[in-house]
Every structure is written in C-alpha cells, then in structure tokens.
Amino acid sequence: MATVLQISDTHLRSEPNTSLDNNPDARLQATIVAACAVAPDLVVLTGDLADDGSVAALQRVRAMVGVVSSPVLAIAGNHDDIGNVREVFGRDNMAEVGSWRVLAVESAIPGHDHGAVDVDELTARLDRLDDRPTMIARR
C-alpha cells in the first residue's frame, strides 16, 4: 500500500524566526522528523508554504522537506506566489503513487487572499485521464 503525506500551511518567511511568526520552522522540522519515520511514497504540499510568498521561504521549505526521500508535489495556496512555487518546486501538477494518481489543483488567485477552483477546467482535466483512482489535492 502506498503512503501519501500531506503537509499544509507551513507559513515560512524568507527570514526564519521573526517576531511576526510563532516559529513555523520548528513546527515544520518536527513534522519532517515524523515523516521520515513513516517513509511516505509521496509528499504533497498543499499551499500557504511561504507566508510572505518569497522564493527564499519556498527554498527553505524545499530544503527541509528534501530530507524525506520521497517525490514532492507542491500546490500554491492563497499566501503563495504561483510563479515562485513553480520556480522552486517545478511545474508538475500530477504524481503517480502506487496504482493511484494525485492531481494538483491550484486555487490561488494572484492579488487576493481567497482562492477558487475552475470546476469546468478541473472536469476537463479529469475527463482526459484514464479510469485509475485519482486523489484531488488542493489548497
């Protein structure tokens, strides 16, 4: 059986441990330690990875998650800059895990704090896929 680990809302900033945060670095590090014990087949990062949207914060997330020897699928959240997430983690929007696929659905709307999913676009994406089980991951 395949194991998928979802990590969400890391909210790292370009500079760690500022007065604006509650030490998200330590919380993510504790999560990573637990994740290594589980040895997931895939890590899915579902948004709000960088509280300030910065490349520096995203690179820190990638480095911390990188110690888990699993593929990573990253999805931008409403605090993230979609372009920066794609720059740091790549443009992949789907991953295979066991006999399943995981489909990434970005809901971030640049310049807004809320997100939305284009249901027609998602339905069209799903219609182009084969009949294997599909998990939809979004923020």
N, C-alpha and C positions, 0 to 999 in steps of 0.2 A: 504494500500500500504506500502511496506517495504522501508526503507531508508538505503542506504549504504553510509558511509562516507569514502572517500579515503584520506589518508594523505601520502605525499611522500616527500623525500629529507629533512628530519629533520636535518641531519648532526650534531647531538650532538657529543660531545667529552667526554672522560672519566672525564675530569675536566671542569666544566661549566665556561663560560665567560673568555676564554683565549684571548690573543692578536691575536690568529690565526683565530678567528671567528667574526661574526657580530651578536652575541647574539642570536643564534638559540634557546636557552632555552626560551627567551621571545616570540619569534615568535610561537614556539610550544604551549606555555602556552596560548597565545591569540587564537590560533586555537582550543584548548581544551575548552576554555570558550564558544566559538561559538558553538562547537559540543554539549556541554551539553544542550544548548538551543534547538537544533534540535532533540536530543534524538534518535540517529540513532539505527537501529536494528543490524548493523554490522559495525565495523571499520576495514578497510583494509589498512595496512601499506605497501606501495609499494616501498621499497628499499631506500638505502642510509640513513638508520636510524642512523648509527654510522659513523661519518666521519673518525674516527680512527679505526673502526672495533671492538672496545673493548666491553667486557661484561659489564663493568661499564657504558658505554654510553647507551648500549641497556637496561640495568636495569633502567636507568633514563627515557628513552623513555617509557618503560613499566609502570613505576610508574606514569608518567604524563598522559598517555593515560588511565590508570586504573581508573581514576576518572569518566570517561564516562562509565556508567553502561551498556556496550554492549560487546558481544564477539569480540575478536580481531583476525584477520588473518594477519600474518606478512610474508613478502616476502623479501628475501635478494636482495640487489642491488649491483652494482659494487664496492662500498666502504665498503660493509659489509663482514664479515666473515660468511659464510653459517652456519658453525658449531655453532658459537656463537649465531646467530639469532635463530637457533633451540633450543639451550640450554635455552635461555631466554624466548622465546615465544612458544616453543613446535614444534612438527613436523607436525602439521596439514597442509594439502595442499588443503583443501576444506572446505567450510562452507555452511550451508543452511540459506537462508533468504527468508521468505515468500514462494512462490512457485518456487523460483529460487535457483540455486546453484552458488557459486563463486568458481572458480578453480584457485588456486595459481600456477603460472608458474615462477620458478626461472630462471633468465638469467645470474646470476653472474658466472664468470669463475675465480676460485681461481688463484691469482697471476697476473691478468690482469685488466686493467681499463675499458675494454669494456665487453659487455655481448653478449650472443647468446641464442637462443631458439632451442632446438632439435625438429624440426617440426614433424618428424616421431614419436617420443616419445609422443608429445602432441596429435597427431592424434590418436594414440593407446589408450591413456587415455580417450579421448573423445568417442571413439568407444565403450568403456566398460561401459559408462554411459547410463541411460535411456534418454527419449526424453524431459525431462524438460528443460526449458530455462537455459542456462549456460553463466555466465559472466566470461571471462578470465581476470585475473588481473596479470600483470607482471610489472617488472621494466626494 
